[in-house]
């Protein structure tokens, strides 16, 4: 078998995800159920990242602290892990509530 054929058969290793868009993280982790709602919440100043106003396209990483205002309530979460996809039962493992 030729070297090219051997290389073609090897599985492609994808790099580990180290950061993700804020609106996508909120949706995948199911803190906010829909991405459009997450996008609107970020755009209107209801979400902060490490104390600074979060924008929808802002990259978040493990260890960042998210602050989210839902009406009169304010919640803080620390990002524990990042994934491109998460099953419903595993979504809560992506963050740790702080408040």
Buried (B, 14 or more C-beta within 10 A) or exposed (E): EEEEEEEEEEEEEEEEEEBBBBBBBBBBBBBBEEBEEBBBBBBEEBBBBEEEBBBBEBEBBEEBBBBBBEEEEEEBBEBEEBBEEBEEEEBBEBBEEEE
